[in-house]
């Protein structure tokens, strides 16, 4: 079983630069756990919805994440040009 802490440690090892300040590490961890908390809250809402409503909410959340990633990729690409 993977915990949120396990996921944080994995994320940190891949994303947090070795020379990151303690403040940067702390803020990144706060943001990571904030996102995990939001998703737990959404999952709690889904548990109290009909299957159709729950699926729709998860679909909206998934699309929102996909759009965010695409926007970031486009921003990154435009900065390179």
N, C-alpha and C positions, 0 to 999 in steps of 0.2 A: 504494500500500500504506500502510495506517495502522499506526503503531506504538503501543505502550503509551504512550510519551511523547506522541505526537500526541493520544491519547485523554485523557491527563492534562491537557494544555494546554487542550483543549476543555472538559473538566469544570471545570477551575479558572476559566476565563473565565465560565462560567455560574453557578457555585455559590459560589466563594470571595469573600466580601465585600471590597470595595476597602480597607476599614480593618482587615482581618484582621492580627493580629500575626504575626511571623515564626514563633513557636511554633505557632500555629494552622495556618498554611500548611504547616509541616513535618509536623505530625501528620496533617493531611488527606492530604498526599502519601504519607506512610507507610501510612496505611490504604488508599488507592487502590492502591498498588503491592502491598500485602499481599493485597488481593482479587484482583488480576491474577495473582499468584503462585499462589494457591489454585486459581484456574481453570486455569492452565497445568498444575498437578499433576493436577487432575481429568481434563483432556484427555489427559494422558499415560496415565492409568489406562484411559480409554476406548479408547485406541489398542491396548491389550493385552487387551481384552475381546471377546467375541463381539458381533456387531451388536445382538442383542437385549439383552444385558446393558448395553452402552454406551448404547443408546437409553434404557433404563430409568433409568440413573444420570443422564443429562442431563435426563430428564423430572422426576426428583426434584429436581434442582438448580433447574430452571426453576420448578417449583411452589413451592419454598422462597423464591425471589426474589419471585414473585408474592404470596405470603403476607406477606412482609416489607413490600412496598409497600402492601398493603391495610391492614395493622396500622398503619403510619405515617400513612396517610390518615385512618383512624378516630381515632387519637390526636390528630392535628391538628384534626380536626373537633370532637372533644369539648372541646378546649381553647378553641375559638372560642365555644362555647356557654356 
